[in-house]
Amino acid sequence: MTAANHKTDESAEQAEFRARVKAWYDANATPKRDDSPWETNVHRDPADARRHFLTSKAWQGRLYEAGLAGIAWPEEYGGGGGKSWMTRIEREISLGYEEWVGFVGATIAMLGPALLRHGTEEQKREFLPKLLSAELSFCQLFSEPGAGSDLAALATRAERDGDEFILNGQKVWNSSAQFCDWGFVLVRTDPDAPKHKGITFLLVDMSTPGIEVRPLVQINQSAHFNEVFLTDVRVPVANVVGEINQGWTPARTVLSNESAFIAGARIPTRSKLIELAGDKGLLGDLVVRQDLANYYSRELISSWMGEQVQYAVRRGGSAPMDPGLIKLMASQNRRLSGDLASRILGADLDAGSGEKVNWAQMELLGRYSISIGGGTDEVLKNNIGERSLQLPREPGYDKNQRWREIPRS
Ligand SMILES: Cc1cc2nc3c(=O)[nH]c(=O)nc-3n(C[C@H](O)[C@H](O)[C@H](O)COP(=O)(O)OP(=O)(O)OC[C@H]3O[C@@H](n4cnc5c(N)ncnc54)[C@H](O)[C@@H]3O)c2cc1C
């Protein structure tokens, strides 16, 4: 299977849609510049990071106005009521332009399906159009210092007080929380139930008194993540998504969409690595050639795996492989790319300067982000083992124990 065969079998309706979307992009967006491939998405200056966030938020708003956001979502919730292939075509076209929805697009992909599936009618009518138009941006408030891979161990408490919950606790690693208007948060509402059964999923306005967001500065000097402290934060019971104490169900919907989004969002780097090797006169080096060939093949295989899954799903079939394999492959590729870029540059990685060196530094320093975010490689392998290989479940002593009685550090 090749990338081309999906385009050549396009129907007249699909070709007409492609032409219409392309015309809109040509009139409203900037074609990708030749000098931009080495730009990174790392913003060391907080003001610059905020500007970038607001720019992508505004771009999402433009797409919404043009009917190009939530193309396949139901019309009554702000979507276009279109077919899923329309979303694919729009995404393919968007890759040729500078404008990008960035993190805002990621949360739409994560939260949207969870609200569509588990939200009340009122929540869907209130929040989905605002999510799609980016009038409201949302951050994910799931992880805690003691709950990452074992997310269901989370300890942020929510106690009922009339028609409100009062939240107390701490979240961590919350991407872009310093810029977002709202959050979706997992809280413990029944400490006497087993850990998966006493969790509630809430929507929370980030300007509510008692929420403190502290950015975490990383090794690459940007602050992608935050710690979020919640002290006596009052949230209406009407903001519960799904059932009280059954928040693990919408959380799983978020997590599976997050993993798929991360796997699909990886931008290819093979041509950059080849260019770097050419710059350093290493294209004839046997070891570098071997590594480039390995990387080139892996990146192509990974994109073909993604296409095969999408191709099958678009035709109403089931995925021909566990979609988790694609995220696993994408995260292994990211590590290989960072390591290879640093070996090609050698001492220039430290001593050199310019946009290519900067790109290679960021590729190296950020190479573990995909293999941790949205679930670590190790946990994904456990899931694939259980789900696809039918291996016995990972032994666990606390699944049916009351959360309150589980030992915690
Ligand atoms: C780029 C990025 C963006 C993120 N954005 C968000 C966000 O917006 N909101 C949010 O809430 N969180 C976010 N996170 C946090 C992320 O979900 C957690 O980091 C992740 O789930 C791992 O949890 P942890 O960091 O607590 O590591 P731990 O769970 O403590 O894991 C430590 C190590 O132990 C291994 N391990 C743990 N359990 C097992 C097991 N059962 N079997 C085998 N190995 C195991 C892990 O694989 C890992 O190597 C983000 C993380 C990254 C990197």
The ligand as an SDF file (V2000), in Angstrom:
LIG
                    3D

 53 58  0  0  0  0  0  0  0  0999 V2000
    4.8660   15.6720   26.6050 C   0  0  0  0  0  0  0  0  0  0  0  0
    3.9800   15.2790   27.7680 C   0  0  0  0  0  0  0  0  0  0  0  0
    2.7500   15.9000   27.9240 C   0  0  0  0  0  0  0  0  0  0  0  0
    1.9350   15.5830   29.0310 C   0  0  0  0  0  0  0  0  0  0  0  0
    0.7500   16.2740   29.1920 N   0  0  0  0  0  0  0  0  0  0  0  0
   -0.0350   15.9900   30.2380 C   0  0  0  0  0  0  0  0  0  0  0  0
   -1.2490   16.7400   30.4460 C   0  0  0  0  0  0  0  0  0  0  0  0
   -1.5840   17.6510   29.6870 O   0  0  0  0  0  0  0  0  0  0  0  0
   -2.0240   16.4310   31.5070 N   0  0  0  0  0  0  0  0  0  0  0  0
   -1.6920   15.4370   32.3840 C   0  0  0  0  0  0  0  0  0  0  0  0
   -2.4520   15.2040   33.3140 O   0  0  0  0  0  0  0  0  0  0  0  0
   -0.5260   14.7350   32.2540 N   0  0  0  0  0  0  0  0  0  0  0  0
    0.3010   15.0000   31.2050 C   0  0  0  0  0  0  0  0  0  0  0  0
    1.5030   14.3050   31.0440 N   0  0  0  0  0  0  0  0  0  0  0  0
    1.8960   13.3270   32.0560 C   0  0  0  0  0  0  0  0  0  0  0  0
    1.8870   11.8870   31.5510 C   0  0  0  0  0  0  0  0  0  0  0  0
    0.5890   11.4170   31.3460 O   0  0  0  0  0  0  0  0  0  0  0  0
    2.6440   11.0480   32.5880 C   0  0  0  0  0  0  0  0  0  0  0  0
    3.9750   11.5370   32.6450 O   0  0  0  0  0  0  0  0  0  0  0  0
    2.6830    9.5730   32.2090 C   0  0  0  0  0  0  0  0  0  0  0  0
    1.4080    8.9940   32.3170 O   0  0  0  0  0  0  0  0  0  0  0  0
    3.6910    8.7830   33.0870 C   0  0  0  0  0  0  0  0  0  0  0  0
    3.4350    9.0030   34.4300 O   0  0  0  0  0  0  0  0  0  0  0  0
    4.6170    9.4050   35.4320 P   0  0  0  0  0  0  0  0  0  0  0  0
    5.3450   10.5660   34.8180 O   0  0  0  0  0  0  0  0  0  0  0  0
    4.0060    9.6110   36.7640 O   0  0  0  0  0  0  0  0  0  0  0  0
    5.6120    8.1770   35.4360 O   0  0  0  0  0  0  0  0  0  0  0  0
    5.4450    6.8300   36.2810 P   0  0  0  0  0  0  0  0  0  0  0  0
    4.0610    6.3090   36.1220 O   0  0  0  0  0  0  0  0  0  0  0  0
    5.9290    7.0740   37.6670 O   0  0  0  0  0  0  0  0  0  0  0  0
    6.4420    5.8550   35.5300 O   0  0  0  0  0  0  0  0  0  0  0  0
    7.8570    5.8270   35.8070 C   0  0  0  0  0  0  0  0  0  0  0  0
    8.4490    4.6850   35.0160 C   0  0  0  0  0  0  0  0  0  0  0  0
    7.9190    3.4240   35.4760 O   0  0  0  0  0  0  0  0  0  0  0  0
    7.3760    2.6870   34.3870 C   0  0  0  0  0  0  0  0  0  0  0  0
    6.1840    1.9540   34.8050 N   0  0  0  0  0  0  0  0  0  0  0  0
    5.1650    2.4280   35.5600 C   0  0  0  0  0  0  0  0  0  0  0  0
    4.2090    1.4830   35.7130 N   0  0  0  0  0  0  0  0  0  0  0  0
    4.6200    0.4030   35.0150 C   0  0  0  0  0  0  0  0  0  0  0  0
    4.0700   -0.8950   34.7800 C   0  0  0  0  0  0  0  0  0  0  0  0
    2.8720   -1.2350   35.2980 N   0  0  0  0  0  0  0  0  0  0  0  0
    4.7790   -1.7630   34.0210 N   0  0  0  0  0  0  0  0  0  0  0  0
    5.9860   -1.4060   33.4770 C   0  0  0  0  0  0  0  0  0  0  0  0
    6.5610   -0.1970   33.6800 N   0  0  0  0  0  0  0  0  0  0  0  0
    5.8880    0.6930   34.4290 C   0  0  0  0  0  0  0  0  0  0  0  0
    7.0090    3.7360   33.3630 C   0  0  0  0  0  0  0  0  0  0  0  0
    6.9450    3.1790   32.0570 O   0  0  0  0  0  0  0  0  0  0  0  0
    8.1320    4.7490   33.5150 C   0  0  0  0  0  0  0  0  0  0  0  0
    9.2630    4.3430   32.7740 O   0  0  0  0  0  0  0  0  0  0  0  0
    2.3510   14.6120   29.9790 C   0  0  0  0  0  0  0  0  0  0  0  0
    3.6120   14.0190   29.8230 C   0  0  0  0  0  0  0  0  0  0  0  0
    4.4250   14.3480   28.7520 C   0  0  0  0  0  0  0  0  0  0  0  0
    5.7750   13.7160   28.6290 C   0  0  0  0  0  0  0  0  0  0  0  0
  1  2  1  0
  2  3  1  0
  2 52  2  0
  3  4  2  0
  4  5  1  0
  4 50  1  0
  5  6  2  0
  6  7  1  0
  6 13  1  0
  7  8  2  0
  7  9  1  0
  9 10  1  0
 10 11  2  0
 10 12  1  0
 12 13  2  0
 13 14  1  0
 14 15  1  0
 14 50  1  0
 15 16  1  0
 16 17  1  0
 16 18  1  0
 18 19  1  0
 18 20  1  0
 20 21  1  0
 20 22  1  0
 22 23  1  0
 23 24  1  0
 24 25  2  0
 24 26  1  0
 24 27  1  0
 27 28  1  0
 28 29  2  0
 28 30  1  0
 28 31  1  0
 31 32  1  0
 32 33  1  0
 33 34  1  0
 33 48  1  0
 34 35  1  0
 35 36  1  0
 35 46  1  0
 36 37  1  0
 36 45  1  0
 37 38  2  0
 38 39  1  0
 39 40  1  0
 39 45  2  0
 40 41  1  0
 40 42  2  0
 42 43  1  0
 43 44  2  0
 44 45  1  0
 46 47  1  0
 46 48  1  0
 48 49  1  0
 50 51  2  0
 51 52  1  0
 52 53  1  0
M  END
$$$$
